Amino acid sequence: MADDAAGREKVLELIKGIDYAVVATRGLDGAPMHARPMAYRAVEGDGDLWFFSKKDSRKAKEITADPAVLISFADPRAQHFVSLTGRAEIITDRATVSEKWSEIYRAWFPGGPDDDNVVAIRIHADKAEYWDTPTSAVVYAFGYLKAIATGEPSRAGEVGKVDLG
């Protein structure tokens, strides 16, 4: 597992431009994991991911009960896939909510950043896994033919694990 700056940069490059992630939280009272797509704000200097929610939502209650989360990003066209694990925190501070706010979120939160029920979710990722597969038709065709000839699956692309600490 890599824990260097290059691994962190690789992960950030793969999720750059992906507007939505699937965020999974542990269910309440032993219920199974619960996942939902969420619009996310780009990673900032501190390396944390930011999302918005309602304070009285199921996800906010699940995060309060158990902050462990799994976040998945996918860009099927570019064949970039990233899975992050970390800890989430509900941020109710109005100044922080306003600072992280973007008008795109008004579609889900019409009251805007001044609505007391709107909270920010800060996720500090500690580990990442990624799959970066070439999208070239030639590379794909070669892998396909090789798999047929050898009976072994294609191993084109790069797979990695990064300790984000």
KAJO-V822200 format. One record per pair of residues at least 12 apart in sequence whose C-alpha atoms are under 7 Angstrom apart, sorted by sequence separation. I is the first residue (numbers start at 1). GAP is how many residues later the second one is. D is the distance in Angstrom with one decimal. If there is no record, write none. Layout:
i->I gap->GAP d->D
i->I gap->GAP d->D
//
This chain:
i->23 gap->12 d->5.4
i->24 gap->12 d->6.5
i->39 gap->12 d->6.8
i->71 gap->12 d->5.7
i->72 gap->12 d->6.3
i->101 gap->12 d->6.5
i->22 gap->13 d->6.3
i->23 gap->13 d->5.6
i->71 gap->13 d->5.1
i->143 gap->13 d->6.8
i->22 gap->14 d->5.3
i->23 gap->14 d->6.3
i->70 gap->14 d->5.7
i->71 gap->14 d->6.3
i->22 gap->15 d->4.2
i->23 gap->15 d->6.8
i->70 gap->15 d->4.6
i->98 gap->15 d->5.3
i->21 gap->16 d->5.5
i->22 gap->16 d->6.0
i->69 gap->16 d->5.8
i->70 gap->16 d->6.6
i->97 gap->16 d->6.0
i->20 gap->17 d->6.4
i->21 gap->17 d->5.5
i->69 gap->17 d->5.5
i->20 gap->18 d->5.4
i->21 gap->18 d->6.5
i->68 gap->18 d->5.9
i->69 gap->18 d->5.8
i->20 gap->19 d->4.4
i->21 gap->19 d->6.8
i->68 gap->19 d->4.7
i->69 gap->19 d->6.5
i->19 gap->20 d->5.8
i->20 gap->20 d->5.8
i->67 gap->20 d->5.1
i->68 gap->20 d->6.4
i->94 gap->20 d->6.9
i->19 gap->21 d->6.1
i->67 gap->21 d->4.9
i->67 gap->22 d->6.6
i->97 gap->22 d->6.3
i->134 gap->22 d->7.0
i->97 gap->23 d->5.6
i->133 gap->23 d->6.4
i->134 gap->23 d->5.7
i->133 gap->24 d->4.1
i->63 gap->25 d->6.4
i->132 gap->25 d->5.6
i->133 gap->25 d->6.3
i->63 gap->26 d->6.9
i->132 gap->26 d->5.1
i->92 gap->27 d->5.1
i->131 gap->27 d->5.9
i->132 gap->27 d->6.3
i->91 gap->28 d->5.7
i->92 gap->28 d->6.7
i->131 gap->28 d->4.6
i->90 gap->29 d->6.6
i->91 gap->29 d->5.0
i->130 gap->29 d->5.6
i->131 gap->29 d->6.8
i->60 gap->30 d->6.8
i->90 gap->30 d->6.1
i->91 gap->30 d->5.9
i->130 gap->30 d->5.4
i->90 gap->31 d->4.8
i->129 gap->31 d->5.6
i->130 gap->31 d->6.5
i->89 gap->32 d->5.6
i->90 gap->32 d->6.6
i->129 gap->32 d->4.4
i->88 gap->33 d->6.5
i->89 gap->33 d->5.3
i->128 gap->33 d->5.6
i->129 gap->33 d->6.3
i->25 gap->34 d->7.0
i->28 gap->34 d->5.9
i->88 gap->34 d->5.6
i->89 gap->34 d->6.4
i->128 gap->34 d->5.1
i->27 gap->35 d->6.0
i->88 gap->35 d->4.3
i->127 gap->35 d->5.8
i->128 gap->35 d->6.5
i->26 gap->36 d->6.2
i->87 gap->36 d->5.6
i->88 gap->36 d->6.4
i->127 gap->36 d->4.7
i->25 gap->37 d->6.4
i->86 gap->37 d->6.5
i->87 gap->37 d->5.5
i->126 gap->37 d->6.1
i->127 gap->37 d->5.2
i->25 gap->38 d->6.6
i->86 gap->38 d->5.5
i->87 gap->38 d->6.5
i->126 gap->38 d->4.6
i->127 gap->38 d->6.9
i->86 gap->39 d->4.1
i->125 gap->39 d->6.6
i->126 gap->39 d->4.6
i->26 gap->40 d->6.7
i->85 gap->40 d->5.5
i->86 gap->40 d->5.0
i->84 gap->41 d->6.1
i->85 gap->41 d->6.0
i->86 gap->41 d->6.8
i->85 gap->42 d->5.4
i->25 gap->43 d->6.7
i->84 gap->43 d->5.7
i->85 gap->43 d->6.5
i->25 gap->44 d->5.0
i->84 gap->44 d->4.4
i->24 gap->45 d->5.6
i->25 gap->45 d->6.8
i->83 gap->45 d->5.6
i->84 gap->45 d->6.5
i->23 gap->46 d->6.9
i->24 gap->46 d->5.1
i->82 gap->46 d->6.9
i->83 gap->46 d->5.2
i->23 gap->47 d->5.9
i->24 gap->47 d->6.3
i->82 gap->47 d->5.7
i->83 gap->47 d->6.4
i->23 gap->48 d->4.5
i->82 gap->48 d->4.4
i->22 gap->49 d->5.6
i->23 gap->49 d->6.6
i->81 gap->49 d->5.6
i->82 gap->49 d->6.5
i->21 gap->50 d->6.4
i->22 gap->50 d->5.1
i->81 gap->50 d->5.1
i->21 gap->51 d->5.5
i->22 gap->51 d->6.7
i->80 gap->51 d->5.9
i->81 gap->51 d->6.5
i->21 gap->52 d->4.9
i->80 gap->52 d->4.8
i->79 gap->53 d->6.0
i->80 gap->53 d->6.6
i->79 gap->54 d->5.2
i->79 gap->55 d->6.7
i->79 gap->56 d->6.4
i->18 gap->57 d->6.7
i->78 gap->57 d->6.2
i->15 gap->58 d->6.6
i->56 gap->61 d->7.0
i->55 gap->62 d->5.0
i->54 gap->63 d->5.2
i->55 gap->63 d->6.0
i->54 gap->64 d->4.7
i->55 gap->64 d->5.7
i->53 gap->65 d->5.9
i->54 gap->65 d->5.8
i->14 gap->66 d->6.0
i->52 gap->66 d->7.0
i->53 gap->66 d->5.5
i->52 gap->67 d->5.8
i->53 gap->67 d->6.3
i->52 gap->68 d->4.5
i->51 gap->69 d->5.8
i->52 gap->69 d->5.7
i->50 gap->70 d->6.7
i->51 gap->70 d->5.0
i->50 gap->71 d->5.6
i->51 gap->71 d->6.6
i->50 gap->72 d->4.8
i->49 gap->73 d->5.9
i->50 gap->73 d->6.3
i->48 gap->74 d->6.4
i->49 gap->74 d->5.1
i->48 gap->75 d->5.5
i->49 gap->75 d->6.6
i->48 gap->76 d->4.8
i->48 gap->77 d->6.7
i->11 gap->119 d->7.0
i->8 gap->154 d->6.8
i->7 gap->155 d->5.8
i->8 gap->156 d->6.7
i->2 gap->159 d->6.1
i->3 gap->159 d->5.4
i->1 gap->160 d->5.0
i->2 gap->160 d->4.6
i->3 gap->160 d->4.6
i->1 gap->161 d->5.4
i->2 gap->161 d->6.0
i->3 gap->161 d->6.2
i->1 gap->162 d->6.4
//
